């Protein structure tokens, strides 16, 4: 019995020695997994290789319309409903200027009417206006009980306000400021649409990369599952290793489903951002890559640039100027008003100008002696509105400074995160390679291998998230400073 036990211990020691030797040899061998290629590319300063898109993505790409970022921005500025709404506001402002000019011009009216009756005053006056009055019409019976007559009148009348305390002139200036505010709001709306198009376009590129990352993770999980199955069949590990690998594979499949759904949603957001129906499918012609932009100026300079360039701040200034004219109009209401008027009229007993005609002209000067304090109340209200507009302008300036600083810090952080995430990919891939070899040599557990594989996949996902934030945060800096245009580097590079 002792001899048999000794032989069993010797065999066990030999097995452990052989397994240890094989593990050491495998660890010394160069890696042959996908991680090797990613690591080599990372050391060469290139992007890690990502597997090709799945068949479903290839089919979607084949039926999609090719689209570049400059094209997406141009479409957004042409088709997006928000651009059309802001453009309509400028048309409203232009029409309001024309309307404000109308009180400066005379108002001319033409009236055509017909009356018939036997009212004594009406009959007497109509015969006079028709220049058809005779001596017989002075008879008392004809004056008191006249026979019915008809009167066809044609009248041209006009009136003109010569002076209204300059309210009309102030109204024109106010309308011009409001039109200018609408145009400045259109500029800001276009900047926001450019930013939305950039976000949607890069969001689609990010979703594509995330699908590729999950597919690569699924391939690795399936390879681990196959390796575990072979080791279970050979009796080297227990069946729980295979079950754990199958659970990990199922998790990667669920992640792939979620990533593909996110890609579909990103395509829909891109279609809506450029102003077309949600069913339109676009295929971006670029791939998400790490691009380098020239560093922005110091944050203090960016703040001053934003105060100078932001169209929405200019809009508030224009609205303040318009409100100042509203105060002037309220003051002008206290002044007297001078109006002139006149009319020319033709009266006939039958249709046609076959009777008499007459004209009248005059002028009137109006003073409001008492109006229940309505004018004073209106003036006080307009001054209060001006004070509120000034306070809102000052508050908005502070908000702009905060927005600029946030965008600046977001961009700086994103640039740093890209470098950290790139290094993490190399480290995670190397860790995966080592743990794969250790598992093959029986020196580690399947749980550790799965955990390291998930960490490697998460590192790649975090890297592309960082690249996406770096691109969009640069556009955010230009949006915050009011300098984002279709010709910005984030669009054209």
C-alpha positions as CSV (number, residue, x, y, z in Angstrom):
1,X,0.0,0.0,0.0
2,X,2.8,2.4,0.9
3,X,4.5,1.6,-2.4
4,X,1.3,2.3,-4.4
5,X,0.8,5.7,-2.6
6,X,4.4,6.6,-3.3
7,X,3.9,5.9,-7.0
8,X,0.8,8.1,-7.1
9,X,2.5,11.0,-5.4
10,X,5.4,10.7,-7.8
11,X,3.0,10.7,-10.8
12,X,1.2,13.8,-9.5
13,X,4.5,15.6,-9.0
14,X,5.5,14.8,-12.5
15,X,2.1,16.1,-13.9
16,X,2.5,19.3,-12.0
17,X,6.1,19.7,-13.2
18,X,5.0,19.1,-16.8
19,X,2.1,21.6,-16.6
20,X,4.4,24.2,-15.0
21,X,6.9,23.7,-17.8
22,X,4.3,23.9,-20.5
23,X,2.9,27.2,-19.0
24,X,6.3,28.7,-18.9
25,X,7.0,27.8,-22.5
26,X,3.6,29.2,-23.6
27,X,4.3,32.4,-21.7
28,X,7.6,32.8,-23.6
29,X,5.9,32.3,-27.0
30,X,4.9,35.4,-28.9
31,X,1.1,36.1,-28.7
32,X,-1.0,35.0,-31.7
33,X,-4.3,36.5,-30.7
34,X,-6.1,39.6,-31.9
35,X,-4.5,41.5,-28.9
36,X,-1.1,41.1,-30.5
37,X,-2.1,43.0,-33.6
38,X,-3.7,45.8,-31.5
39,X,-0.6,46.0,-29.3
40,X,1.7,46.3,-32.2
41,X,-0.4,48.9,-33.9
42,X,-0.6,50.9,-30.7
43,X,3.2,50.8,-30.3
44,X,3.6,52.0,-33.9
45,X,1.3,55.0,-33.1
46,X,-1.6,53.6,-35.2
47,X,-5.2,52.8,-34.3
48,X,-5.8,49.3,-33.0
49,X,-7.2,47.0,-35.6
50,X,-10.9,46.3,-35.2
51,X,-12.7,43.4,-36.9
52,X,-14.9,44.0,-40.0
53,X,-18.6,44.9,-39.5
54,X,-21.1,42.0,-39.4
55,X,-23.1,40.9,-42.3
56,X,-26.2,42.8,-41.0
57,X,-24.1,46.0,-41.0
58,X,-22.8,45.3,-44.4
59,X,-26.3,44.9,-45.7
60,X,-27.4,48.2,-44.1
61,X,-24.4,50.0,-45.5
62,X,-25.1,48.7,-49.0
63,X,-28.7,50.2,-48.9
64,X,-27.6,53.5,-47.2
65,X,-26.9,56.8,-48.8
66,X,-23.2,57.8,-48.5
67,X,-22.8,61.0,-46.4
68,X,-19.8,63.0,-45.3
69,X,-19.8,65.4,-42.4
70,X,-19.7,68.6,-44.5
71,X,-22.7,67.2,-46.5
72,X,-24.5,66.5,-43.2
73,X,-23.9,70.0,-42.0
74,X,-25.1,71.5,-45.3
75,X,-28.2,69.4,-45.3
76,X,-29.0,70.5,-41.7
77,X,-28.7,74.1,-42.6
78,X,-31.0,73.6,-45.6
79,X,-33.6,71.1,-44.4
80,X,-33.8,71.2,-40.7
81,X,-37.2,72.6,-39.5
82,X,-35.4,74.6,-36.8
83,X,-33.5,76.5,-39.4
84,X,-36.7,77.1,-41.4
85,X,-38.5,78.4,-38.2
86,X,-35.6,80.8,-37.5
87,X,-35.6,82.0,-41.1
88,X,-39.4,82.6,-40.9
89,X,-38.7,84.8,-37.9
90,X,-36.5,87.0,-40.1
91,X,-39.3,87.3,-42.6
92,X,-41.6,88.3,-39.9
93,X,-39.2,90.9,-38.8
94,X,-38.9,92.3,-42.3
95,X,-42.7,92.5,-42.6
96,X,-42.9,94.2,-39.2
97,X,-40.5,97.0,-40.5
98,X,-42.8,97.6,-43.5
99,X,-45.8,97.6,-41.2
100,X,-44.1,100.1,-38.9
101,X,-43.5,102.5,-41.8
102,X,-47.2,102.6,-42.7
103,X,-48.2,105.3,-40.2
104,X,-45.7,107.7,-41.8
105,X,-47.6,107.6,-45.1
106,X,-51.1,109.0,-45.8
107,X,-54.0,106.7,-45.8
108,X,-56.3,106.9,-48.9
109,X,-59.7,105.2,-49.0
110,X,-62.3,104.7,-51.8
111,X,-65.9,104.1,-50.8
112,X,-68.8,103.3,-53.1
113,X,-72.3,103.3,-51.5
114,X,-76.0,103.5,-52.3
115,X,-78.9,104.8,-50.1
116,X,-82.6,105.1,-50.7
117,X,-85.3,106.5,-48.5
118,X,-87.8,109.3,-47.9
119,X,-86.3,110.8,-44.7
120,X,-86.7,114.6,-45.1
121,X,-83.2,115.5,-44.2
122,X,-81.8,112.7,-46.3
123,X,-83.8,113.7,-49.4
124,X,-83.0,117.4,-48.9
125,X,-79.3,116.8,-48.5
126,X,-79.1,114.2,-51.3
127,X,-80.7,116.6,-53.8
128,X,-78.2,119.3,-52.8
129,X,-75.3,116.9,-53.2
130,X,-76.6,115.7,-56.5
131,X,-76.9,119.3,-57.5
132,X,-80.5,118.5,-58.5
133,X,-82.3,120.9,-56.2
134,X,-85.0,123.2,-57.7
135,X,-87.3,125.9,-56.4
136,X,-90.2,123.5,-56.3
137,X,-88.4,121.4,-53.7
138,X,-89.0,124.3,-51.2
139,X,-92.7,123.4,-51.1
140,X,-93.7,122.5,-47.6
141,X,-95.4,119.3,-48.6
142,X,-92.3,118.2,-50.5
143,X,-90.1,119.2,-47.6
144,X,-92.2,117.4,-45.0
145,X,-93.3,114.3,-46.9
146,X,-90.8,113.9,-49.8
147,X,-91.0,111.0,-52.3
148,X,-88.3,108.4,-51.9
149,X,-85.1,109.0,-53.8
150,X,-81.8,107.1,-54.4
151,X,-78.3,108.3,-53.9
152,X,-75.3,106.6,-55.4
153,X,-72.1,108.0,-53.9
154,X,-68.5,107.5,-54.8
155,X,-66.0,108.9,-52.3
156,X,-62.2,109.3,-52.2
157,X,-61.0,110.2,-48.7
158,X,-57.6,110.5,-47.1
159,X,-55.9,111.3,-43.8
160,X,-52.3,111.9,-42.7
161,X,-50.7,112.1,-39.3
162,X,-48.2,114.9,-39.6
163,X,-47.0,114.8,-36.0
164,X,-47.6,112.2,-33.3
165,X,-44.8,112.9,-30.9
166,X,-42.3,111.0,-33.2
167,X,-44.0,107.7,-32.1
168,X,-44.1,106.4,-35.6
169,X,-40.4,107.1,-36.3
170,X,-39.5,105.4,-33.0
171,X,-41.7,102.5,-34.0
172,X,-39.8,102.1,-37.3
173,X,-36.5,102.1,-35.5
174,X,-37.8,99.6,-32.9
175,X,-39.0,97.2,-35.7
176,X,-35.5,97.4,-37.3
177,X,-33.9,96.4,-34.1
178,X,-36.3,93.5,-33.7
179,X,-35.5,92.4,-37.3
180,X,-31.8,92.5,-36.5
181,X,-32.5,90.4,-33.4
182,X,-34.2,87.8,-35.5
183,X,-31.3,87.6,-37.9
184,X,-28.9,87.2,-35.1
185,X,-31.1,84.4,-33.7
186,X,-30.9,82.7,-37.1
187,X,-27.1,82.8,-36.9
188,X,-27.2,81.2,-33.5
189,X,-29.8,78.6,-34.6
190,X,-27.5,77.7,-37.5
191,X,-24.5,77.3,-35.1
192,X,-26.6,75.0,-32.9
193,X,-27.7,72.9,-36.0
194,X,-24.0,72.5,-37.0
195,X,-23.2,71.3,-33.5
196,X,-26.2,68.9,-33.6
197,X,-25.1,67.5,-37.0
198,X,-21.5,67.0,-35.7
199,X,-22.8,65.2,-32.6
200,X,-25.2,63.0,-34.6
201,X,-22.5,62.2,-37.2
202,X,-19.8,61.3,-34.7
203,X,-22.4,59.5,-32.6
204,X,-23.1,57.2,-35.6
205,X,-19.3,56.7,-36.0
206,X,-19.0,55.9,-32.3
207,X,-21.9,53.4,-32.5
208,X,-20.2,51.6,-35.4
209,X,-17.0,51.4,-33.4
210,X,-18.8,50.1,-30.4
211,X,-20.5,47.3,-32.5
212,X,-17.0,46.3,-33.8
213,X,-15.6,46.3,-30.2
214,X,-18.4,44.1,-29.0
215,X,-18.0,41.8,-32.0
216,X,-14.3,41.4,-31.2
217,X,-15.2,40.6,-27.6
218,X,-17.7,38.0,-28.7
219,X,-15.1,36.4,-30.9
220,X,-12.7,36.2,-28.0
221,X,-15.4,34.9,-25.7
222,X,-16.3,32.2,-28.2
223,X,-12.6,31.3,-28.5
224,X,-12.4,30.9,-24.7
225,X,-15.5,28.8,-24.7
226,X,-14.0,26.5,-27.4
227,X,-10.8,26.2,-25.4
228,X,-12.8,25.4,-22.2
229,X,-14.8,22.8,-24.0
230,X,-11.7,21.1,-25.3
231,X,-10.2,21.1,-21.8
232,X,-13.3,19.7,-20.3
233,X,-13.5,16.9,-22.9
234,X,-9.8,16.1,-22.2
235,X,-10.5,16.0,-18.4
236,X,-8.1,18.8,-17.6
237,X,-10.9,21.0,-16.0
238,X,-14.3,20.5,-14.5
239,X,-17.5,21.3,-16.5
240,X,-18.1,24.5,-14.5
241,X,-15.4,26.2,-16.5
242,X,-17.3,25.5,-19.7
243,X,-20.5,26.8,-18.1
244,X,-18.8,30.0,-17.1
245,X,-17.4,30.5,-20.6
246,X,-20.9,29.9,-22.1
247,X,-22.4,32.5,-19.7
248,X,-19.7,35.0,-20.8
249,X,-20.5,34.3,-24.4
250,X,-24.2,34.9,-23.8
251,X,-23.3,38.2,-22.1
252,X,-21.3,39.3,-25.2
253,X,-24.2,38.4,-27.5
254,X,-26.6,40.5,-25.4
255,X,-24.1,43.4,-25.5
256,X,-23.9,43.0,-29.3
257,X,-27.7,43.2,-29.6
258,X,-27.7,46.4,-27.5
259,X,-24.8,47.9,-29.5
260,X,-26.6,47.2,-32.8
261,X,-29.8,48.8,-31.5
262,X,-27.7,51.8,-30.4
263,X,-26.3,52.0,-33.9
264,X,-29.8,52.0,-35.4
265,X,-30.9,54.8,-33.0
266,X,-27.8,56.8,-33.9
267,X,-28.6,56.5,-37.6
268,X,-32.1,57.8,-36.9
269,X,-30.8,60.7,-34.9
270,X,-28.4,61.6,-37.8
271,X,-31.3,61.6,-40.2
272,X,-33.4,63.9,-38.0
273,X,-30.5,66.2,-37.4
274,X,-30.0,66.8,-41.1
275,X,-33.7,67.4,-41.5
276,X,-35.0,64.3,-43.3
277,X,-37.4,61.6,-42.3
278,X,-36.3,59.1,-39.6
279,X,-36.5,56.2,-42.1
280,X,-33.7,57.6,-44.2
281,X,-30.5,55.6,-43.8
282,X,-27.1,57.3,-44.2
283,X,-23.7,55.6,-44.2
284,X,-20.9,57.9,-43.0
285,X,-17.9,57.9,-45.3
286,X,-15.4,58.4,-42.5
287,X,-14.4,56.2,-39.6
288,X,-14.0,57.4,-36.0
289,X,-10.3,58.1,-35.5
290,X,-8.2,60.1,-33.1
291,X,-7.6,63.5,-34.7
292,X,-5.5,66.3,-33.4
293,X,-6.8,69.9,-33.4
294,X,-4.8,73.0,-32.7
295,X,-5.1,73.9,-29.0
296,X,-7.5,76.7,-28.3
297,X,-6.4,80.0,-26.8
298,X,-6.4,80.6,-23.1
299,X,-9.8,80.4,-21.5
300,X,-9.8,84.1,-20.6
301,X,-9.3,85.0,-24.3
302,X,-12.1,82.6,-25.2
303,X,-14.4,84.3,-22.8
304,X,-13.8,87.7,-24.4
305,X,-14.2,86.2,-27.9
306,X,-17.5,84.7,-26.9
307,X,-18.7,88.1,-25.5
308,X,-17.8,89.6,-28.9
309,X,-19.1,86.9,-31.2
310,X,-22.0,85.1,-29.6
311,X,-25.1,85.9,-31.8
312,X,-27.6,85.2,-29.0
313,X,-25.9,87.9,-26.9
314,X,-26.1,90.3,-29.8
315,X,-29.7,89.4,-30.1
316,X,-30.3,90.4,-26.5
317,X,-28.5,93.7,-27.1
318,X,-30.7,94.4,-30.1
319,X,-33.8,93.6,-28.1
320,X,-32.6,96.1,-25.4
321,X,-32.2,98.7,-28.1
322,X,-35.7,98.0,-29.3
323,X,-37.0,98.3,-25.8
324,X,-35.3,101.7,-25.5
325,X,-37.3,102.8,-28.5
326,X,-40.5,101.5,-26.8
327,X,-39.7,103.9,-23.9
328,X,-39.3,106.8,-26.4
329,X,-42.7,105.9,-28.0
330,X,-44.3,105.9,-24.5
331,X,-42.9,109.4,-23.9
332,X,-44.1,110.6,-27.3
333,X,-47.6,109.7,-26.4
334,X,-47.7,112.7,-24.1
335,X,-47.2,115.1,-27.1
336,X,-50.1,116.6,-29.1
337,X,-51.1,115.1,-32.5
338,X,-51.6,117.0,-35.7
339,X,-53.7,115.3,-38.4
340,X,-54.9,116.5,-41.9
341,X,-57.7,115.0,-43.8
342,X,-59.8,115.5,-47.0
343,X,-62.3,113.9,-49.3
344,X,-63.9,114.2,-52.7
345,X,-67.4,112.8,-53.3
346,X,-69.6,112.3,-56.3
347,X,-73.4,111.8,-55.8
348,X,-75.9,110.7,-58.5
349,X,-79.6,109.6,-58.5
350,X,-78.6,106.7,-60.7
351,X,-75.5,104.6,-61.1
352,X,-72.7,106.5,-62.8
353,X,-71.2,109.9,-62.2
354,X,-74.0,111.9,-63.6
355,X,-74.8,114.1,-60.6
356,X,-72.9,116.6,-58.5
357,X,-69.6,116.4,-56.7
358,X,-68.0,118.1,-53.7
359,X,-64.8,118.1,-51.7
360,X,-63.8,118.9,-48.1
361,X,-60.4,119.2,-46.4
362,X,-59.2,120.1,-42.9
363,X,-56.7,119.7,-40.1
364,X,-57.1,118.9,-36.4
365,X,-54.8,119.2,-33.4
366,X,-55.5,116.8,-30.6
367,X,-54.6,117.0,-26.9
368,X,-55.3,114.3,-24.3
369,X,-56.3,116.3,-21.2
370,X,-56.9,113.2,-19.1
371,X,-56.6,109.5,-19.9
372,X,-56.8,107.9,-16.5
373,X,-53.0,107.8,-16.0
374,X,-52.8,105.1,-18.7
375,X,-49.8,106.8,-20.5
376,X,-47.9,107.2,-17.3
377,X,-48.5,103.6,-16.4
378,X,-47.4,102.5,-19.8
379,X,-44.2,104.6,-19.5
380,X,-43.4,103.0,-16.1
381,X,-44.0,99.6,-17.5
382,X,-41.7,100.1,-20.5
383,X,-39.0,101.3,-18.2
384,X,-39.4,98.3,-16.0
385,X,-39.1,96.0,-19.0
386,X,-35.9,97.8,-20.0
387,X,-34.5,97.2,-16.5
388,X,-35.4,93.5,-16.7
389,X,-33.8,93.2,-20.2
390,X,-30.6,94.8,-18.9
391,X,-30.5,92.4,-15.9
392,X,-31.1,89.4,-18.2
393,X,-28.3,90.6,-20.5
394,X,-25.9,90.8,-17.6
395,X,-26.9,87.4,-16.3
396,X,-26.6,85.9,-19.8
397,X,-23.0,87.2,-20.1
398,X,-22.1,85.3,-16.9
399,X,-23.7,82.2,-18.3
400,X,-21.7,82.5,-21.5
401,X,-18.5,82.8,-19.5
402,X,-19.5,79.6,-17.6
403,X,-20.4,77.8,-20.8
404,X,-17.0,78.7,-22.3
405,X,-15.1,77.4,-19.3
406,X,-17.1,74.2,-19.2
407,X,-16.4,73.6,-22.9
408,X,-12.8,74.4,-22.5
409,X,-12.3,72.1,-19.6
410,X,-14.3,69.3,-21.3
411,X,-12.0,69.5,-24.3
412,X,-8.9,69.5,-22.3
413,X,-10.1,66.5,-20.2
414,X,-11.1,64.6,-23.3
415,X,-7.7,65.1,-24.9
416,X,-6.0,63.7,-21.8
417,X,-8.4,60.8,-21.6
418,X,-7.7,59.7,-25.1
419,X,-4.0,59.2,-24.2
420,X,-4.8,57.4,-21.0
421,X,-7.4,55.1,-22.8
422,X,-4.9,54.3,-25.6
423,X,-2.4,53.1,-23.1
424,X,-5.0,51.2,-21.2
425,X,-5.8,49.2,-24.4
426,X,-2.2,48.1,-24.7
427,X,-2.1,47.1,-21.0
428,X,-5.4,45.3,-21.2
429,X,-4.5,43.3,-24.3
430,X,-1.2,42.3,-22.8
431,X,-2.9,41.2,-19.6
432,X,-5.4,39.2,-21.7
433,X,-2.6,37.4,-23.5
434,X,-0.8,36.5,-20.3
435,X,-3.9,35.3,-18.6
436,X,-4.9,33.3,-21.7
437,X,-1.5,31.5,-21.6
438,X,-1.8,31.0,-17.9
439,X,-5.2,29.4,-18.3
440,X,-4.0,27.2,-21.0
441,X,-1.2,26.1,-18.6
442,X,-3.6,25.5,-15.8
443,X,-2.2,28.3,-13.7
444,X,-5.3,30.5,-13.4
445,X,-9.1,30.1,-13.3
446,X,-11.7,30.7,-16.0
447,X,-13.2,33.4,-13.9
448,X,-10.0,35.4,-13.9
449,X,-9.7,35.0,-17.7
450,X,-13.2,36.1,-18.3
451,X,-12.7,39.1,-16.0
452,X,-9.6,40.1,-17.9
453,X,-11.3,39.7,-21.2
454,X,-14.2,42.0,-20.1
455,X,-11.6,44.5,-19.0
456,X,-9.9,44.5,-22.4
457,X,-13.2,45.0,-24.1
458,X,-14.1,47.8,-21.8
459,X,-10.8,49.5,-22.4
460,X,-11.4,49.6,-26.1
461,X,-15.0,50.9,-25.6
462,X,-13.7,53.6,-23.2
463,X,-11.1,54.6,-25.8
464,X,-13.6,55.2,-28.5
465,X,-15.8,57.1,-26.1
466,X,-12.8,59.3,-25.3
467,X,-12.2,59.9,-29.0
468,X,-15.8,60.8,-29.6
469,X,-15.8,63.3,-26.7
470,X,-12.6,64.8,-28.0
471,X,-14.1,65.5,-31.4
472,X,-17.5,66.8,-30.1
473,X,-15.9,68.8,-27.3
474,X,-13.8,70.8,-29.7
475,X,-17.0,71.6,-31.6
476,X,-18.5,72.5,-28.2
477,X,-15.7,75.1,-27.6
478,X,-16.5,76.8,-30.9
479,X,-20.2,76.7,-30.2
480,X,-19.7,78.3,-26.8
481,X,-17.5,81.0,-28.3
482,X,-19.9,81.6,-31.2
483,X,-17.4,80.7,-33.9
484,X,-18.8,77.4,-35.0
485,X,-19.5,77.4,-38.8
486,X,-19.6,74.9,-41.7
487,X,-16.0,75.8,-42.3
488,X,-14.8,75.0,-38.8
489,X,-11.9,72.5,-38.5
490,X,-14.0,69.9,-36.8
491,X,-16.2,69.8,-39.9
492,X,-13.7,70.1,-42.7
493,X,-10.7,68.2,-41.4
